[in-house]
Amino acid sequence: QVQLVESGGGLVQAGGSLRLSCAASGTISSINDMGWYRQAPGKQRQLVAQITSGGTTNYVDSVKGRFTISRDNARNTVFLQMNSLKPEDTAVYYCNANLPLPGSRWFTSDYWGQGTQVTVSS
């Protein structure tokens, strides 16, 4: 199986920075897309940033220019650098990875991290 372990969350003042990491482990031949999602209290989970295996990135409008997603394929790790944090960024952040389905040539499956709390105070 595949496991995703997140780290880097915490409490930070508005305007500060945090860097989230998510490392995949297990039987991994390759990883397709990776991404970060977040869910704030009373709100739906939303996609924050995603990155393809080729390095193409996409961000939700509210974080453009402030957040940067990157990946280290050799270490099966995805990062989210968060700068100029705002109270509105407060949420539980989850990483996601899409991998080829074990034993399958054609199909994929999604794996999720355990979530890490990011709290931005004003």
Secondary structure, 3 states (H helix, E strand, C coil): CEEEEEECCEEEECCCCEEEEEEEEECCCCCCCEEEEEECCCCCCEEEEEECCCCCEEECHHHCCCEEEEEEHHHCEEEEEECCCCHHHCEEEEEEEEEECCCCCCCEEEEECCCEEEEEEC
